[in-house]
Amino acid sequence: MTPRPHLPAVARRPSGWTLRTKLLAAVLALFTVVTLATSALTVLETRRYLDSQLTQDLQNALGRAGDRGGVFDDDGTDGPPAPAVLPGLPARTTS
């Protein structure tokens, strides 16, 4: 293998680039910036959406759990406990 010759210092500076090279570098830089910005916004928006969905799902689940009175009641059944006092009737007292 033969060693590759080094580029002259003028070729490494943008002032020594041809117009074609400058345009290509500008397009690549713009493409990179737009791609990174789009990716970041997509990640943030997806995270916001999923967070709101999770919050909604948890609220729905808590609402359903509250409607049933919990997972298991004292008698071992899944559902709300029987009311101790029926509406319109006096409370029973135990002695």
N, C-alpha and C positions, 0 to 999 in steps of 0.2 A: 504494500500500500504506500502510496505517495502522500505526503502531508498536503493538506489543502492550503492554498495560499490565503493569507489574511486579506480582508477587505481594506482598502485604503480608508483613512479616517474620514474623508469627504463622503464616502458612500454610507457610512454609519450615521451621519447627521441628516436630519430631514431636509436641510437646505441643499444637500447634494443629491436628493432623490429626484427621479423624473416625475413628470406630472402624473403618469399612469400609476406609479408607485404611491404617490401621495393620495390619489383618489382611492386606490385600493385600500390603503391604510385607514383612510377616513371612513369608508364604507364598512370595513371590518370593525372599527371602533364603535361606530353608530349601531351596528347590528348587535354587538356585544352589550352595549348599554341598554338598548331596547329589550333584548332577551332577558337580561338580569332584572330589569324593572318589571317586566311582565311576569317573570317567575316569582318575584317577591310579592307582588300584588295578588297573584293567584294563590300562593300559600297563605297569605293573611286573610283573604276572603274565604277560602275553604275552611280555615280554622274558625273564623267568626260564624260561618254557617253551621258547622258541625257542633260548635259550642251552643248555639241557640237551639239546635235540634236536640242535643243532650239535655239541656235545661227543660225543654218542653216535654220530652219523654219522661224525665224524672218527676216533673209536676203531675203528669198524667198518672204515673204509677203511684205516686203518693196519694192522689185523689182516689184512685181505685182501692188502695189499701185502707184509706180512711172510711170509705163506704162500707167495707166489710168488717170494720172494727179490729183489724189486725190479722195476723196470720192464723192464730188459733185462739179460741176463747177458753174460758175456764172448763167448759164441758168437753173440750177436745175437738169440737167441730169447727169448721172453717166458716165463719160468718159472724154477724153481730150478735151480741148477747141479748137474751130476753130482757125487756125492760123491767126494772124493779117496781116502777110505779106506772100504771096505765093512765093515760090522760083522762081527767074527769073523775077518777076514783081516788079515795084517800089512800095514803101510804099505809102499808101493813107494818105493824110494829111487832117485833119478836121479843119475848120475855124469857 
